[in-house]
Amino acid sequence: MKIGVLGTGMVGGTLASKLVSLGHEVRMGAREPDNPKAKAWAESAGHGASAGDFAAAAKFGEIVLSCTLGEKSVEALQAAGKENLRGKVVIDVSNPLDFSRGMPPRVSTGPAGESLGEQIQQAFPEARVVKALNTVNAAVMVDPRRAGGESDLFLCGNDAGAKKTVTDLLKQLGWTRIHDVGDIRAARGTEAYLLFWLALRSAFQTADFNVRIVLRES
Amino acid sequence: MKIGVLGTGMVGGTLASKLVSLGHEVRMGAREPDNPKAKAWAESAGHGASAGDFAAAAKFGEIVLSCTLGEKSVEALQAAGKENLRGKVVIDVSNPLDFSRGMPPRVSTGPAGESLGEQIQQAFPEARVVKALNTVNAAVMVDPRRAGGESDLFLCGNDAGAKKTVTDLLKQLGWTRIHDVGDIRAARGTEAYLLFWLALRSAFQTADFNVRIVLRES
């Protein structure tokens, strides 16, 4: 598939490289069209990798991964352009962490507690937003066994078809236990989870962990 | 042991009854000394059960369980009295959920993002506050296997001795996998987790679940 990845950081780079290795065509997008990190990535990532600005990456992708910092995500998607996101599956990977008042950070929400996923869906009503992958470290996102065993991933969104598309992509990344936890409002839960994740990372002194749901089948 | 349980709701009642069944002496505390729910509980729960107001329960207990609604916890502990909490292990079981703006609720925090656990420790500096049990439903708190398999519980607090005492009590409740996730600030994580828990409960249509950590041992 053709996939646009917005963001040149650890998360965007890790996902983009893995997707290229799986045979997808991936365009990494940055704020500036000649962003050196994006260009260097495209040159080193091999066949199928290219770089451009946010709009070029979004236009290129049948699926768009939003991997910018949470506090900049809506702005980056605006730069990508509504017309380039229309009807597309947008996977919101980012977490709206606010470090402005020190550690541990807060999770930013909208005035009524809206998650970033909801805010993106609201700002781009014609995009099919799915929140996913934000509950694990970048290295675990693309190598689930790195956590040390089979563990679980969570996705949510309003569009069943989009969630199916994302589930297929997650399976390609190696995920076997994927939970659809509801419409995009459930992102309030999977984003708030990050504070729990940060506490665990601090306690375990590693980011190579995840959770597995234990559920009594009725 | 002598244990004071503040709160007459589902959580307080479930924990108090289980603790009595384990052979502890338990005094359930309510705002009013003649609270009918507390009195009825004490009459039905058997040998070792008694009831009183918050202060009577706190004074009675070597360990005090704070099981009131999160938004009322500090007030209830104030009614219990600083002098009755001094030096004692206070297990903060409650979650500061704010339903005032509809569902899903928000998690209330202090102005800098402080958890309820931190606020209680701050208000009662001579108490030894441990946040625990707030990440599972009342029925699972006292019967961990109800979740469907071995799963994990998390505690945090500033006092190592208090955490040891709470760990021993949790083992009596049936918990085998208990993680000390740090000082009381880690309660920001275990309280924020509730929004994740609520999303899962909604998706799974049951409260009989929990998480198990998958962690790569280095």
Chai-1 contact restraints between the chains, C-beta under 6 A:
chainA,res_idxA,chainB,res_idxB,connection_type,confidence,min_distance_angstrom,max_distance_angstrom,comment,restraint_id
A,R101,B,A112,contact,1.0,0.0,6.0,A-B,restraint_1
A,P104,B,R188,contact,1.0,0.0,6.0,A-B,restraint_2
A,R106,B,G113,contact,1.0,0.0,6.0,A-B,restraint_3
A,A112,B,R101,contact,1.0,0.0,6.0,A-B,restraint_4
A,G113,B,R106,contact,1.0,0.0,6.0,A-B,restraint_5
A,A147,B,V214,contact,1.0,0.0,6.0,A-B,restraint_6
A,G148,B,V214,contact,1.0,0.0,6.0,A-B,restraint_7
A,G148,B,L215,contact,1.0,0.0,6.0,A-B,restraint_8
A,G148,B,R216,contact,1.0,0.0,6.0,A-B,restraint_9
A,G149,B,V214,contact,1.0,0.0,6.0,A-B,restraint_10
A,S151,B,V214,contact,1.0,0.0,6.0,A-B,restraint_11
A,V181,B,A199,contact,1.0,0.0,6.0,A-B,restraint_12
A,V181,B,A203,contact,1.0,0.0,6.0,A-B,restraint_13
A,G182,B,S202,contact,1.0,0.0,6.0,A-B,restraint_14
A,G182,B,A203,contact,1.0,0.0,6.0,A-B,restraint_15
A,A186,B,A199,contact,1.0,0.0,6.0,A-B,restraint_16
A,R188,B,P104,contact,1.0,0.0,6.0,A-B,restraint_17
A,R188,B,L195,contact,1.0,0.0,6.0,A-B,restraint_18
A,G189,B,L195,contact,1.0,0.0,6.0,A-B,restraint_19
A,G189,B,F196,contact,1.0,0.0,6.0,A-B,restraint_20
A,G189,B,A199,contact,1.0,0.0,6.0,A-B,restraint_21
A,A192,B,A192,contact,1.0,0.0,6.0,A-B,restraint_22
A,A192,B,L195,contact,1.0,0.0,6.0,A-B,restraint_23
A,A192,B,F196,contact,1.0,0.0,6.0,A-B,restraint_24
A,Y193,B,F196,contact,1.0,0.0,6.0,A-B,restraint_25
A,L195,B,R188,contact,1.0,0.0,6.0,A-B,restraint_26
A,L195,B,G189,contact,1.0,0.0,6.0,A-B,restraint_27
A,L195,B,A192,contact,1.0,0.0,6.0,A-B,restraint_28
A,F196,B,G189,contact,1.0,0.0,6.0,A-B,restraint_29
A,F196,B,A192,contact,1.0,0.0,6.0,A-B,restraint_30
A,F196,B,Y193,contact,1.0,0.0,6.0,A-B,restraint_31
A,A199,B,V181,contact,1.0,0.0,6.0,A-B,restraint_32
A,A199,B,A186,contact,1.0,0.0,6.0,A-B,restraint_33
A,A199,B,G189,contact,1.0,0.0,6.0,A-B,restraint_34
A,S202,B,G182,contact,1.0,0.0,6.0,A-B,restraint_35
A,A203,B,V181,contact,1.0,0.0,6.0,A-B,restraint_36
A,A203,B,G182,contact,1.0,0.0,6.0,A-B,restraint_37
A,F204,B,L215,contact,1.0,0.0,6.0,A-B,restraint_38
A,D208,B,R216,contact,1.0,0.0,6.0,A-B,restraint_39
A,F209,B,L215,contact,1.0,0.0,6.0,A-B,restraint_40
A,N210,B,V214,contact,1.0,0.0,6.0,A-B,restraint_41
A,V211,B,V211,contact,1.0,0.0,6.0,A-B,restraint_42
A,R212,B,R212,contact,1.0,0.0,6.0,A-B,restraint_43
A,R212,B,V214,contact,1.0,0.0,6.0,A-B,restraint_44
A,V214,B,A147,contact,1.0,0.0,6.0,A-B,restraint_45
A,V214,B,G148,contact,1.0,0.0,6.0,A-B,restraint_46
A,V214,B,G149,contact,1.0,0.0,6.0,A-B,restraint_47
A,V214,B,S151,contact,1.0,0.0,6.0,A-B,restraint_48
A,V214,B,N210,contact,1.0,0.0,6.0,A-B,restraint_49
A,V214,B,R212,contact,1.0,0.0,6.0,A-B,restraint_50
A,L215,B,G148,contact,1.0,0.0,6.0,A-B,restraint_51
A,L215,B,F204,contact,1.0,0.0,6.0,A-B,restraint_52
A,L215,B,F209,contact,1.0,0.0,6.0,A-B,restraint_53
A,R216,B,G148,contact,1.0,0.0,6.0,A-B,restraint_54
A,R216,B,D208,contact,1.0,0.0,6.0,A-B,restraint_55
